[in-house]
Amino acid sequence: MSGVVENGCDETYMYDSAIYNKLDKTKFKAEYKNGVTPLNPGENFIIRPLCISDYDKGYLNLLKELTIVGDLTKEQFISQFNRMKSCADTYYITVIEDVVKGQIIGTATLVVERKFIHHASARARVEDVVVNNDYRGQQIGKILVDLLVCLSEMLGCYKVSLECKDHNVNFYTLFGFENPPEQNFMQIRFFE
């Protein structure tokens, strides 16, 4: 079993997986090996939106490989999931599941921000890209980023951006990301 699953969860998805059927597959930018594509992530892998049962499939543990998560109870997870889901057409949290192990092995988030500028368009941000250490080198990260970049264009976003560490810059250039000259990323961090 591999590919896009129509409903691999007991609950509803964060967003409607039917959106994958609308993607222009010629817009995928990366090169893949062994028959893998963003919509066919490999033997025993499926790509789909996040759902509540992913709490029990190690979703938060996977995020801990990226950053601080904290000790969220299932109730807190469900509450946050429902808050995000209620913001229609905003959060596209995508996961890849190893269906043999019943484990989430990769995830990335596309956040769409509605704007008045650019003809009342939207901009997108790719965030929280992480692949389980045991699955690195299997094109999982490429699949996730390629899918989200293609999705952001299909959704009519005038741009998509991301923040990354210096050692990841070359990876993200595979999808057309670039560092515009004379632009800075700045932040105020209130807590870790």
Phi, psi and chi 1 to 4 in degrees:
 res  aa     phi    psi   chi1   chi2   chi3   chi4
   1 MET       -  128.9  168.8 -172.9 -105.9      -
   2 SER  -156.0  165.6   67.0      -      -      -
   3 GLY   113.5 -152.1      -      -      -      -
   4 VAL   -97.6  130.9  176.1      -      -      -
   5 VAL   -98.8  138.8   68.9      -      -      -
   6 GLU   -74.6  -39.0  -69.1  -55.6  -41.9      -
   7 ASN  -158.8   93.0 -164.7  -13.2      -      -
   8 GLY  -100.1   12.1      -      -      -      -
   9 CYS  -124.2  156.1  -64.4      -      -      -
  10 ASP   -77.5  -20.0  -61.7  -27.1      -      -
  11 GLU  -111.9 -173.4  -56.0   85.0   17.7      -
  12 THR   -81.0  157.9   57.5      -      -      -
  13 TYR   -78.8  161.7  -72.2  142.9      -      -
  14 MET   -61.1  -36.7  175.4   69.5   64.4      -
  15 TYR  -146.0  170.0   60.4   93.8      -      -
  16 ASP   -77.0  119.4 -174.1   -2.5      -      -
  17 SER   -68.5  -13.6   65.6      -      -      -
  18 ALA   -61.8  -17.8      -      -      -      -
  19 ILE   -61.1  -27.6 -160.7  166.3      -      -
  20 TYR   -61.8  -32.4  -60.2  148.0      -      -
  21 ASN   -67.4  -18.8  -61.5  -33.8      -      -
  22 LYS   -90.8   -9.8  -61.3  175.6 -174.3  173.5
  23 LEU   -67.7  140.8  -67.0  174.0      -      -
  24 ASP   -85.3  103.4  179.4   -8.1      -      -
  25 LYS   -63.3  -17.1  -69.6  142.6 -167.6   78.2
  26 THR   -75.1  -10.1   65.8      -      -      -
  27 LYS   -86.7  -11.1  -60.2  -80.8 -174.0  171.3
  28 PHE   -63.2  135.6  -65.1  132.9      -      -
  29 LYS  -101.5  -30.6  -63.6 -176.2 -179.9   -8.7
  30 ALA   -80.4  159.8      -      -      -      -
  31 GLU   -97.3  141.6  -66.4 -177.0   24.5      -
  32 TYR  -125.6  156.0  -63.5   92.2      -      -
  33 LYS  -114.3  160.6  -59.0  178.0  -80.2 -171.4
  34 ASN    59.2   34.3  -55.0  -39.4      -      -
  35 GLY    75.8    4.0      -      -      -      -
  36 VAL   -76.4  140.1  167.9      -      -      -
  37 THR  -143.3  170.1   70.3      -      -      -
  38 PRO   -58.8  -26.1  -31.1   39.7      -      -
  39 LEU  -100.2    0.1  -63.0  176.6      -      -
  40 ASN  -139.4   80.8 -179.0   24.8      -      -
  41 PRO   -73.3   -3.4   24.2  -30.3      -      -
  42 GLY   126.8  168.3      -      -      -      -
  43 GLU   -56.8  127.1 -172.4   67.9   27.2      -
  44 ASN    70.3   12.9  -60.8  -42.1      -      -
  45 PHE  -115.2  142.2  -62.0  159.1      -      -
  46 ILE  -128.7  148.7   54.8  171.5      -      -
  47 ILE  -112.6  136.8 -170.6  162.4      -      -
  48 ARG  -167.3  169.7   60.0  174.1  173.1   74.4
  49 PRO   -69.9  155.6  -20.2   32.8      -      -
  50 LEU   -61.4  144.4 -179.8   73.3      -      -
  51 CYS  -137.9  166.8   61.1      -      -      -
  52 ILE   -59.9  -36.9  -69.2  173.0      -      -
  53 SER   -66.4   -9.7   63.6      -      -      -
  54 ASP   -69.5  -16.6  -68.9  -25.3      -      -
  55 TYR   -56.1  -43.1  177.6   89.0      -      -
  56 ASP   -82.9   -4.5  -63.2  -43.5      -      -
  57 LYS  -105.1   17.8  -66.1 -179.6  179.7 -178.7
  58 GLY    85.0   18.2      -      -      -      -
  59 TYR   -57.4  -48.2  176.3   71.5      -      -
  60 LEU   -68.2  -36.0  -66.2  178.4      -      -
  61 ASN   -63.1  -36.0  -73.1  -27.5      -      -
  62 LEU   -64.2  -44.8  177.0   62.5      -      -
  63 LEU   -60.6  -29.5  -73.4  178.0      -      -
  64 LYS   -66.5  -18.3  -72.2  177.4 -177.0  178.0
  65 GLU   -74.0  -13.1  -68.0 -173.7   30.6      -
  66 LEU  -103.1  -44.1  177.3   67.3      -      -
  67 THR  -161.9 -175.2 -168.5      -      -      -
  68 ILE   -73.7  129.5  -62.5  165.5      -      -
  69 VAL  -112.0  -43.9  174.8      -      -      -
  70 GLY    95.0  176.1      -      -      -      -
  71 ASP   -99.1   86.1  -64.0  -40.0      -      -
  72 LEU   -86.2  132.2  -62.5  179.6      -      -
  73 THR   -75.3  166.0   64.9      -      -      -
  74 LYS   -62.3  -36.7 -170.7  164.8 -171.1  174.7
  75 GLU   -63.2  -41.8  -68.8   73.3   28.0      -
  76 GLN   -64.8  -41.6  -70.6  171.7  -50.7      -
  77 PHE   -59.8  -47.9  177.5   82.4      -      -
  78 ILE   -62.9  -42.2  -68.1  168.9      -      -
  79 SER   -61.7  -45.8  177.4      -      -      -
  80 GLN   -67.2  -41.1 -174.6   73.0  -26.8      -
  81 PHE   -56.1  -48.9  178.7   96.1      -      -
  82 ASN   -65.9  -37.3  -72.0  -30.2      -      -
  83 ARG   -61.8  -44.8  -88.1 -165.7  -63.5  -88.5
  84 MET   -68.3  -42.7  -65.2  168.8   88.7      -
  85 LYS   -62.5  -32.7 -176.5  171.8  174.4   40.7
  86 SER   -70.3  -13.6   71.7      -      -      -
  87 CYS   -89.9   81.6  -59.8      -      -      -
  88 ALA   -53.1  139.4      -      -      -      -
  89 ASP    58.8   32.3  -55.3  -38.6      -      -
  90 THR  -118.4  -50.1  -58.3      -      -      -
  91 TYR  -107.3  121.9  -66.4   99.2      -      -
  92 TYR  -120.0   74.8  -64.6   86.0      -      -
  93 ILE   -83.1  119.6  -58.3  175.4      -      -
  94 THR  -116.6  139.2  -55.7      -      -      -
  95 VAL  -128.4  156.9  -60.6      -      -      -
  96 ILE  -118.1  127.9  -64.3 -179.0      -      -
  97 GLU  -111.8  136.1  178.7 -177.2   -6.4      -
  98 ASP   -84.1  105.5  179.0  -29.8      -      -
  99 VAL   -72.8  -20.8  -66.5      -      -      -
 100 VAL   -70.5  -43.5  171.3      -      -      -
 101 LYS   -89.8  -12.5  -66.5 -175.5  177.4  178.4
 102 GLY    62.8   42.2      -      -      -      -
 103 GLN  -130.7  138.1  178.1 -178.3    4.1      -
 104 ILE   -78.7  123.0  -58.0  -56.2      -      -
 105 ILE  -112.4  -10.6   60.2  167.1      -      -
 106 GLY  -158.2  150.6      -      -      -      -
 107 THR  -154.9  154.0 -172.9      -      -      -
 108 ALA  -155.2  153.6      -      -      -      -
 109 THR  -121.8  135.4  -60.1      -      -      -
 110 LEU  -111.0  123.4 -177.1   72.1      -      -
 111 VAL  -111.3  125.1  179.1      -      -      -
 112 VAL  -106.1  124.7  176.1      -      -      -
 113 GLU  -111.6  117.9  177.5 -175.5    0.4      -
 114 ARG   -73.9  142.3  -57.2  -74.2  162.8 -153.2
 115 LYS  -131.8  159.5  -60.4  -78.4 -162.0  175.3
 116 PHE   -89.9  -26.5  -73.7  105.2      -      -
 117 ILE   -73.5  167.8   62.3  173.5      -      -
 118 HIS    52.6   48.9  -65.3  -82.5      -      -
 119 HIS    62.2   43.7  -48.4  -77.5      -      -
 120 ALA    57.0   46.0      -      -      -      -
 121 SER   -91.1 -154.8 -176.5      -      -      -
 122 ALA  -146.1  157.2      -      -      -      -
 123 ARG  -120.8  155.4   64.4  133.1  -22.0  152.2
 124 ALA  -124.8  154.4      -      -      -      -
 125 ARG  -130.7  133.7  -72.9 -173.0  -38.1  -84.6
 126 VAL   -92.5  128.2  173.4      -      -      -
 127 GLU  -139.3  164.3  -61.2 -171.4  -15.4      -
 128 ASP    52.7   47.4  -55.9  -26.2      -      -
 129 VAL   -83.6  120.3  178.7      -      -      -
 130 VAL  -151.7  141.6   61.8      -      -      -
 131 VAL  -124.5  134.6  175.4      -      -      -
 132 ASN   -52.5  133.8  179.6  -60.4      -      -
 133 ASN   -50.8  -36.7  -78.1  -32.7      -      -
 134 ASP   -71.8  -11.5  -64.1  -23.6      -      -
 135 TYR  -115.6    6.8  -68.2   84.0      -      -
 136 ARG   -66.2  148.6  -60.5 -132.1  169.5  122.0
 137 GLY    86.6    4.9      -      -      -      -
 138 GLN  -108.6   20.6  -64.0 -174.2   43.2      -
 139 GLN    71.2   12.1  -51.8  178.5   91.8      -
 140 ILE   -63.3  -46.4  -56.5  -65.3      -      -
 141 GLY   -62.4  -42.8      -      -      -      -
 142 LYS   -59.7  -44.6  -77.4 -166.3  -28.0 -172.3
 143 ILE   -58.3  -49.4  -71.0  165.6      -      -
 144 LEU   -62.9  -48.0  -71.9  162.2      -      -
 145 VAL   -67.8  -44.1  174.3      -      -      -
 146 ASP   -59.0  -44.4 -144.8   -3.1      -      -
 147 LEU   -61.5  -45.3 -177.1   88.6      -      -
 148 LEU   -70.0  -35.5  -65.4 -175.5      -      -
 149 VAL   -64.7  -45.4  168.2      -      -      -
 150 CYS   -61.8  -42.2 -171.4      -      -      -
 151 LEU   -62.3  -42.1 -179.1   59.2      -      -
 152 SER   -63.0  -38.1   66.8      -      -      -
 153 GLU   -67.7  -43.9 -175.7  176.9    4.1      -
 154 MET   -61.5  -33.4 -169.2 -152.6   71.5      -
 155 LEU   -76.8   -1.5  -67.5  170.3      -      -
 156 GLY    84.4   19.5      -      -      -      -
 157 CYS   -70.3  140.4  -63.5      -      -      -
 158 TYR   -80.7  -17.8   71.9   92.1      -      -
 159 LYS  -160.2  159.4   75.5  175.4  177.4 -180.0
 160 VAL  -131.4  137.8   59.2      -      -      -
 161 SER  -135.4  170.2   62.1      -      -      -
 162 LEU  -157.2  165.9   57.6   78.7      -      -
 163 GLU  -116.0  138.6  -59.1  162.3   14.9      -
 164 CYS  -151.2  164.8   70.1      -      -      -
 165 LYS   -78.2  156.2  -65.1 -176.0  175.5  162.4
 166 ASP   -52.6  -39.9  -71.9  -16.4      -      -
 167 HIS   -70.4   -8.7   68.6  -88.5      -      -
 168 ASN  -101.8   -2.5  -70.4  -33.9      -      -
 169 VAL   -58.7  -47.2  168.2      -      -      -
 170 ASN   -60.5  -38.1  -72.8  -22.3      -      -
 171 PHE   -59.6  -47.6  171.2   73.9      -      -
 172 TYR   -72.3  -21.7  -71.2  111.7      -      -
 173 THR   -67.9  -19.5   61.1      -      -      -
 174 LEU   -57.9  -25.7  -64.6  171.7      -      -
 175 PHE  -104.0    4.4  -48.4   98.3      -      -
 176 GLY    98.9    0.2      -      -      -      -
 177 PHE   -67.9  143.9  -73.7   98.6      -      -
 178 GLU  -144.1  159.8   57.9 -171.3   20.7      -
 179 ASN   -92.5  104.3  -80.1  -33.4      -      -
 180 PRO   -64.6  140.7  -13.8   24.5      -      -
 181 PRO   -66.0  147.9   19.7  -26.4      -      -
 182 GLU    59.0   31.1  -60.7 -177.8   23.0      -
 183 GLN  -120.1  144.4  -69.5 -164.6   16.5      -
 184 ASN  -124.7  149.3  -63.4  -58.1      -      -
 185 PHE  -100.7  125.8  161.8   71.4      -      -
 186 MET  -130.5  154.4  -59.3  174.6   73.1      -
 187 GLN  -154.1  161.2   70.0  178.0    1.6      -
 188 ILE  -123.8  122.5  -63.6  173.3      -      -
 189 ARG  -104.1  124.6 -172.3  176.0  -76.7  -91.2
 190 PHE   -91.4  -25.8  -66.3  107.4      -      -
 191 PHE  -163.4  162.8   58.8   88.0      -      -
 192 GLU   -88.4      - -120.1   -8.1  -84.7      -
